Amino acid sequence: MKIVRTKQELQDVLEPLRQQKKVITLIPTMGALHEGHLSLINFAKPRTDITVCSIFVNPTQFNDPKDLEKYPRPIENDIALLESVACDILFLPEVSEMYPANDTPWHIDLGQLDHIWEGEHRPGHFQGVTQIVYKLFKLVEPDQACFGQKDFQQVMVIQRMVEIKELPVQLLICPTVRSEKGLALSSRNARLSEQGKADALTLSAALRYIKEQIGTKEIPEILEEAKGLIAANPNVELEYLGICETSTLEPVTSLTPNKEYVALIAAWVEKVRLIDNILLSH
């Protein structure tokens, strides 16, 4: 695996590959890699010639400076994990490389996606996400980019950005990877105790309950019952839970046949904010 740290080094490596018409797939990450990230690379491998993984803890998408400070950065372990799945290129820039002093201000109109669910609870977060992903897309010029379903709203936001900026990138959405017991893998799980991980299973249990009940009861009733499951665990503090249409993420109170829906959840366990979701078909 080739490790590059500057934009120029990245261009020097990628330009010959582009001239050879190689299919390039980008896997953007913030490091603290786990099986979920590796599954993105494994998902990409049979669909591409070259895998480029970026590791960059992006400061513009953190609302809380303490959260940014606490974000894990086990870079030696990350490199070993990427080598274990035969990643081709690792892009590992410093903040000054991605955000030079003369950087132009960024704002993109994401519509309602910027104001509901994650947008409401983490104002400015998606502006930071789209800013760094746009920078990476312009640098790497990938044919494809892989994202995990766990960050469902983020994927919808990036899809909107791709459409607005008319970028020739296909987004590949990879299924959420879970522990044996059902906990969605996340870099933030490293901050949970064993008890915290057990409590966090309440999130996936509530989502599974919603999926099982869809079509048998009205949406408001299903949501109230799922919220009751969460409230029964005093160690879990619910931030939001909703059922919405997949592309706009507008909340719904009833389902239309043959449309796709998703249940979204965010909650706090041991002062760690966790998100999860489950796709629903009707």
N, C-alpha and C positions, 0 to 999 in steps of 0.2 A: 504494500500500500504506500502510495506517495503522499507525503504530508507537506502542504504548502500553507504559508502564513500571510502572504500579501496578494493583492489583486494582480500585480504584475506576474508573480510566480504562477498564479492560477491560469492566467491567459497563456503563458508560455507552455503550460502543460496541455491546456484544452485546445488551442488553435490547431495543432497538427491532427488531433482527433476529429475536429469539426471538418477539416479538409478531407479526411478519409470517410466522411459521411457516417461516422459512428453515431448510434443512438445514445444520447446522454440523459441520465436520470438523476435528478437532485433529491436528496433526502435532507431537508433542513432540520436541525435539532439544536437544543440548548445544552446538550451533553447530559451527564449523569445517566448514561445509557443503560437500558434494561432490555429484556426480551421483546418488549413492544417495539422498540426502535429497531432491533435486529430483524424483527419480522418484516419491517418495511424494506430493508435491504434484500432480504430473502424473497420478498414479493416482487421486487424490481428485477432481480437477477435474470430470470428467464425472459423478461420483457425488454431487455436493454443490452447494450454493449458495454457501457461504462457507468459505474455508480459513483456519484460524488456526494459525500456526506459532509455537511457543514456543522461545526460546533461553535456556537456563539451565544453567550448569555446576553440577550438583547436588552439594554437598559431602558429603551423607550416604551417597552410594553409592561413595565412594572409600575403599579400605582403606589406601592409601598416600598420605600427605600430599604426597610428592614427585610422585606421579602426578597429583594434583589441580593442583599448582603448574605442572607441565609441559603440562597440557592446553591445546591451542591455542585462542586467542580472537580470530580475525581478523574482528571484528564488521562493519567497513565492507564487506569482501568478502562477508560473509554477507548483508548487507542488499541489496547489488547482485544477488546470485544469486537471492534471493527475489523481487526486483522483476522479474528476467528471466523468471520463470515465473508472474508475475501473482498472487502470493500476496496475499490480501486484508488480513490483519491479522497483525502481528508483535507478540508479547508478550515483552518484554525486561526482566524484573524483576531487582532486586538481591537478594542473599541475605537481607537484612533484611526484604524484602517477603514472601518465601516462608517464612521462618523467624523470626517475631517472637519477642521475648524471652519471652513468655508461652505459647509453643507447647506443646501437650500431647505427651507421649511417644508414640511409635508402635511398635506391634508387631502383626503379622498372622501367623496360623498358616498357612504355605504348605506344611506337610507335608514330604514328601521333596524337593520341588522346591527347598527352601531348603538342602538338605544334600548334593546330588549335583552333579557337574560344576562349573559356575560357583559354585554354592552352597558346595561343599567348599573350593574354592581361593580364594574371595573372601567369607569369612564376613561377614555383615551387609550385603553388597552389595544383595541383593534386598529387604531391609527398606527401604533407602534409595531404591531404584527405586520400590517400591510407594508409599512415603510421598509422593514428589514427584508421581507420576502421579495418585494419589488427589487431592492438592491441586489439580492442574491440571483433573482431571475435574470436581471440585466447583465450581471457578471458571468454567470455560468451559461446562459442561453440554453437551458435544458429543453429537450423535447418533451420530457415528462417530469413530474414531481410527485413524490409519495408523501401522503399525510395519513395519520391514524384517525379512525372513526371516533375515538374517544373525545377528540377535540372537534366535535361535529360543527359547532357554530363557526369555529375558526376556519374550517374547510369551506363553508358557505361564503364566509367573508372573503377568503382568498379567491374563490371562484368569481365573486362579484368584481374584485380588483382586476383579475385577468380579463374579464369582459370589458370593463371600463377602459383599461389600458391597451386592449386588443393585443394581448401577448400570445404568441404561438406555443403555449404550454398546455399539455393535457394533465389534469390532476387525477392521480390514482388514489382512491380512498381504500385504505386497508382495514380489515376488521380489527376491533379492539381485542387485545390480548389480555387474558385474565389469569389470575392465580387459580389453583385447583378448586378453591372454595368460591371463586367468582369475583374477587376484587380486581377492578381494572388496574392494570399496571401503570404506575406513574412515578416519575422521579421524586415527587413529593412524598411517596410512601416511605422513603428512607427516613423521614422525620417522625414516623409513627412507631410507637412501642408495639409489642405483640398484642397487647390488649386493644390498642388503637386500631390495628389492622383488623382485629375481630369486630370491633364496633363499626368500622368502615364498610363491612359486608352488608350493613343495613341499607346502603345506597343501592347496591345491585339487587338486593332482595325486594326492595320497593319497586324497582323497574321491572323485575320479573313478574311481580304481582300484577302490575299494570298490563303487561303483555298478555298474561293469562286471562285477564278480565275483559279485555277489549272485545266489544261485540255482545257482551252479556249484560252490561249495565250502561247507564248514561255516563258520559265523561266526567262531569262534576262529582258524581258519586264515587267513581273509581279513584279520582285524585284525592278525595277526602279520606278514603280508606287507606290509600298508600301513605298519605301524610300521617295517619294514625299509627301505621307501622313504624314510621320514623320517630314519632313523638314518644313511642313506647320505650325507646332507648335514650335515656337521659344524657348519654355521652355524645350524642349526635345533634348538632344544631343546624336545622334546615335553613338554607338561604332561599332556594326556589325549587319548585317542581312543577313541570307543565307538560302538556301534550300539544304539539304543534305540527304544522305542515312543513315538509322537509326543506323546501328551497327558501321560503320567506321567513320561516320560523315564527310566523304569527300563531298565537295560541288559538286553539279551537275548542268548541264545546260540543261539537258533533262531528261524525265522520262521514265522508262521501265515499261510496264504493270505488275501488280501483285507484285510489289515491294513496300516496305514501306519507306516513306520519312518523314522528320521532318523539319519545319522551325524554326530557332533559332534567337533570338534577344537579344541584350544587349544595354542599353542606360542609360544616366544619367539624373536624374530629381532632382533639388534642391541639387546638389552635392551628391546624393544617387545613387549608381549603382544598376540597376534592370535588371533581366533577365527573359525571358519567352520563351515559345515554343508552337507549335501546331503540332500534328501528321497529316500527309497528306497521303491519299491512292489514288492510281491511277489505 
